[in-house]
């Protein structure tokens, strides 16, 4: 899950595995697997950075769990 902000300023979390596309039109739009479109304040590059960071945390946690 990554934290984002809706266009109206409301913070929320989204499962990044369910994002199909991210577009700038000029607002940033997330297209979800269920067809829903969500407008957010964050730029595309920031969303991608958050997704990468989230996946790294998951991978690191998985590797740490295997060592124990």
C-alpha positions in Angstrom: 0.0 0.0 0.0 1.2 3.5 -0.8 -0.1 6.8 0.6 -1.5 9.3 -1.8 -3.7 12.4 -1.7 -6.9 12.8 -3.7 -7.4 15.9 -5.8 -9.7 17.3 -3.0 -6.9 16.9 -0.4 -8.1 13.7 1.3 -5.3 11.3 2.1 -5.8 7.6 1.3 -3.8 4.4 0.7 -4.0 2.3 -2.4 -2.8 -1.2 -3.2 -0.2 -0.5 -5.8 -0.6 -4.0 -7.3 -4.1 -3.0 -8.5 -2.9 0.1 -10.5 -3.1 -0.6 -14.2 -1.9 2.8 -15.5 -0.8 6.2 -14.2 -1.4 9.2 -16.5 -0.9 12.9 -16.4 -3.9 14.5 -18.1 -3.1 17.3 -16.7 -4.1 15.9 -13.3 -2.5 12.6 -12.3 -5.0 9.8 -12.9 -4.7 6.3 -11.6 -6.6 3.6 -13.6 -7.4 0.6 -11.4 -8.0 -3.0 -12.3 -11.7 -2.7 -11.5 -12.1 0.2 -14.0 -12.1 3.0 -11.3 -10.2 6.1 -12.1 -8.8 8.2 -9.2 -7.4 11.7 -9.5 -4.5 12.4 -7.2 -2.3 15.4 -6.3 1.1 13.6 -6.6 3.0 13.7 -9.9 3.6 10.5 -11.8 7.3 10.3 -10.9 6.5 10.6 -7.2 4.0 7.8 -7.4 6.5 5.5 -9.2 9.1 6.3 -6.5 6.6 5.4 -3.8 5.8 2.1 -5.5 9.4 1.2 -5.9 10.2 2.0 -2.3 7.2 0.0 -1.1 8.3 -3.1 -3.2 11.8 -2.8 -1.9 10.5 -2.8 1.7 8.5 -5.9 1.0 11.5 -7.6 -0.6 13.8 -6.7 2.2 11.3 -7.9 4.8 11.0 -11.2 2.9 14.7 -11.7 2.8 15.1 -10.9 6.6 12.3 -13.3 7.5 14.1 -16.1 5.6 17.4 -15.5 7.5 15.6 -16.1 10.9 
